[in-house]
Structure formats: structure tokens, C-alpha cells
């Protein structure tokens, strides 16, 4: 409508009206641009708040996972200590308890990372939406660290784990896995972490099967040195994970 009036004024050479209409046109364009900018800024703020909240929640879960991995490895190491003490005569264990402790000393925990929000921000190039610089740094540290992978790889490839799996009969290993294996905890349930691996269990196998498996394991000449290395690696893993968690334990 302003353009139509401006055109009419030009035809009539009504310069006062032309100036007024032109000023109104410029103001209208300016206000339209400003409203667009305000809407865009409001949308950016809303996205920033939403993504920051999602990222904080993911990091809370990630920190719980790391605490679970720490507690799990402590339980594995405790069972390694029981097995070492039984092998060198410092502790007396029944054949069944020896097998359970020896089996649990082989275990490692793998858990999927809670990184969907982080990956979305990285893939879309919108990490700057996270205005909290410290939160952004924690996310980068949490989701790019190679620590989990390194610890898992050492556990998977440990000589002790291979010796155990080569030596103990499959029926005993099946019973150990089914009756004495991991008990997953519900996410963010810190009270359940101490029972993820270390809980009372029995194998439900004939005494002869248990005795034969324990005897075969004790007779392995490389078992003791391999388990000592496994025990040392677990100590390193726990220390590294604890330090890593302390650096990231902020999520406001």
C-alpha cells in the first residue's frame, strides 16, 4: 500500500507526500528486519537452553556410567586379590569360591556412551549454542577421551583372561556367566553399583565338575604372573578413571 501511494505521489509530484511515504517505507523495512532478527535471536536462545539442558542430562548419565565402571573395576580387583591370595596360600578358598573369584577377576565392563546430544551438536556445527564454556569443555573431554577404550582393550586382551577361558571347561564357564556374572544397575542408581558384580552366588554344578575345574586352573603355570599383571592394570585403570571423573564432575 505504501509503494502504491508513493508511486501515485511521484506521478503527482507531491514531494512532501513522497518524503513521508519514503520514510515510512524505510521504517517498515527496518522494523521488518529487526523483527526477523529478534525472532531469530529468540529461537537461538531457546535452542541454546534446550541443548544445554540435554547436554547436562547426558553428562550426568555419563558421569554415573564412569562411577559404575570405577566401582565395577574395584570389585574385579577385589576378586583378583582373593584369587592371588588363594594361589600363594595366604587365603583358603573352597574350590567353588576360588572359581567364582577367578572368573570375576577376568571380567570387564563395556557401556555405551550417552553422547547423542554431543554428536548432534558436532555434526551440525552448532556447538556454539552451548553458551557455558565450562560445560562445553567437559562435554569435549567426556566424549573424546580414549580412556574407556584403552581400559577395555587391555582387559579383553589380558593373558589372564585368555588362560582362564582356555583352561576352565565350557559347562563351568556357562554356569559362572549365568549365575555369577554382571547384574546391570538402573541408570543413575548409585546405591546399586556395589552389587553389579560382587554378590553371593553358587554354581549349582556337581562337586566333581567344580573340583576338576579348580584343579586345572591352579595347575596353570602362567596363571599367577598373569593375574598379578591383571591386578596391576586394574589398579592403574581405577586411578585413571577416578582422576578423569574428578576433572569432569561439575555438571551444574
N, C-alpha and C positions, 0 to 999 in steps of 0.2 A: 504493500500500500504506500509506503514511504517513497519507494522508487517511482511509482506511478505519479504521485504528487510532485516529486522532483522533476520528472520529465515534463509534466504539464507546466510547472513554473518556468522551466527553461524555454518552452515554446512561447510563453507569455512575457519572458524576460523580466520576471518578478524576482529581482536579485535578493531582496530581503527574505522572501519565502525560500529562495534557493539555498541561502546560507543556513537558515533554520532547518530545512529538510536535510541538508548535507550533514549538519552537526548531529541531528537525530539519527541519521543513518550510521555515522561513525560510532556514536554511543551505543546503538543497538548491536553493531558488530562486536564492539569491545565487550559489552556485557555478555553477549553470547559466548565469546571465547572464554571469559572469566568463569561463567557458569560451567562450561565444559571442563575447565581446569579444576574448579572446585570439586566437581563430581569425580574427576579422575583421582584427585588427591584423597578424597573421602574413600573411594574404592581401594586405593593403595593402603590407606590406614587400616581399613577393615581387613584386607588381606594380610597385612603385617601382623595384626592382632591374632588372626586365626592361625596363621602359620607358626607364629611364636608359641601359641598355646599347644598346638600339635607337636611341635619340636620338643617342648619341655616335657610333655607326657611321654613321648618316645624315649627321651633321655632318662626319665625316672625309671622306665621299664628296663632300659639298657643298664643302668646302674644296679638295679635289682639282679639282673642276669649276671653281672660281673661279681656281685656279692655271692650269688649262688655258686658260681664257678670257684671262687675262693674257698667257700665253705666245703664244697664238694672235694676239692683237692686236699684240703686238710683231713677230710675223712679217709680219702685214699691213702694219704701219707701215714695216718694213724694205723691203718691196716698193714701198710708196708712195714712199719715199726714192729707190730705184733709178729709178723711173719719172720722178720730178721731175728727177733729175739728167740723165736721157736727154732730157727735153723742153727743158731750158735749156742743153744742150750740155756739162754738166760730166762726163758719163759716156757712153761709147759702148756701146750695146747692139745686138745683132742684132735684126732685126725679130721673130723668134720669141721671143727673151728679153724684148724690150720688151712684147710682147703678154702673155706669161706674168706678168711683174711687174705690168703694168697691171691684168690680171684679178684677181690675188691682192690687189691694193690695194682692190678692190671688196668683198671677202669679209667676212662677219661670222659669228660662231659662236652658234648657239642650242642650249641644252642644257636638258633637263627637270630640274626641281629634285627632290632626294631628300627630300621633305617628308611622306611618308606617316605616319610616327610623330607628327610635329608636328601634322598635320591631325587625326589621331585623338584626340590629347590635347585639342586645342582644341574639336573638335566634341562630345566627351563631357564637357567641363568638368572634366577631371581633370589639368590642367597641374600642380596642386599635388603630384601624385605624384612629380614631379622635385624631390627634396629639395635638390639642388645649385643654389643660387640663380644662381651664375655660369653654369652650364650652361644654365639656363632663359633667362637674358638673351641668351646667344649664339644660342640657337635662335630667339628672337624677332627678334633683329637679322638673322640669316641668312635667315629665311623670310618676312620682311615688308618687306625693303628693295626699293625700286623701281629700284635702280641698274641691274640687268640689263636690265630692260625699257626704261629710258631709253636705254642704250647701243645696244641692238638697234634701237630705233626710229630713232635718229639714223643708224645705218649703213644701214638699209633705205631710208630716205628721202633719203640723201645725193644731191646733184646729180651728183657724180662717178659714182656707181653708175648713175644713170639715163642719163647721157651715154654711158658705156661700152656699156650694153645697147642703146641706140638706134643706136649707130654701128657696132659690130662685127657682121659677118654671123653668121647663126644657126649655120652649119656650123663656123665658127671657135669660137664660144661653146660649142657642143656638145663640140668636141674639148678645149677648155680645161677644161670641167667634168669630162669623163670621165678625162682624163689628168693634169691638174694641180690637181684640186680637193682637198678635205679628205680626210685619212686619219684616221678615228676611232681614238683610243687606247683601250686596255683600261682599265677603271676602276681607279684607284689606281696606275697605271703612270706614275710621274713621268718616267722616262727616255725615254718615247716622245713626250713633249709637244713636243720641239723639232722633230719631224718631222711634226706634224699638218698643216702647210701648206707649209713651206719644205723641199722636197726636189727633186732633179733630175728634170726631165721634158721630154718632147718632144711636139709636137702630131701628128706623123705626117700632115701635110697637104702638098699641093703648094706649092712655093715661091711661086707667083703668088698663091694664096689668102692666104698669110701676109703677103706684101708689100702686097697691096691693103688688108687689114685694118689693118695697122700705119700705112699712109699715111693712111687715112681717120681713124684715131684721132688721129694727130699733127696733122691739119688742123682738128680741132675747136677753135674759138677759145676756148671756155669750159673746156677740159679742164684747163689749168694752174691757173687760180684755184680751180676746183672741187676739184682734187686737193690743193692747198695747204690748203684748209679741211678736207678729209677727214683729212689728215695731222695737223693741229692737234687735231681732235676725237679722233683715236686717242690722241694724247699725253695728253689730258685723261682719257680712259677708262682708260688704263693706270694713271695716277696715282691716280684714284679707286678703282679696283679693288684696287690694292696697299695703299692705306690701309685699305680695308674689310676685306681679308684679315688685315692685321696686328691689327685690333681683335678678330677672331673666332678667331685661330689659337691656341686654347688646348686644345681637346678633350682632357681628361686621359685 
